[in-house]
Amino acid sequence: MSEITEKQYRHLKQEVETTKTAAERAKGALDATINTLKSEYGVDNLKAAKKQLATLQKDAEAIEAEFVEAFEAYETKWKGQEE
């Protein structure tokens, strides 16, 4: 069995503490993100958020196409009638 020195032990202990802190920070960020998803978008997990995002993107594309069509109709109707 391999023994470690006190210096190695302290180093490993510090690495463990650093890793624990990073994990806690990441969990806190994840919790905050989930809370934001819940409060702003009414979803409580990543799968539901992705589904809602896809729906919103489709809606945005449809609205954009509608706008372009209306703008082109406007230009056709009023072209050459500028003051």
Secondary structure, DSSP 8 states (H G I E B T S, - for coil): -----HHHHHHHHHHHHHHHHHHHHHHHHHHHHHHHIIIIIS--SHHHHHHHHHHHHHHHHHHHHHHHHHHHHHHHHHTT---
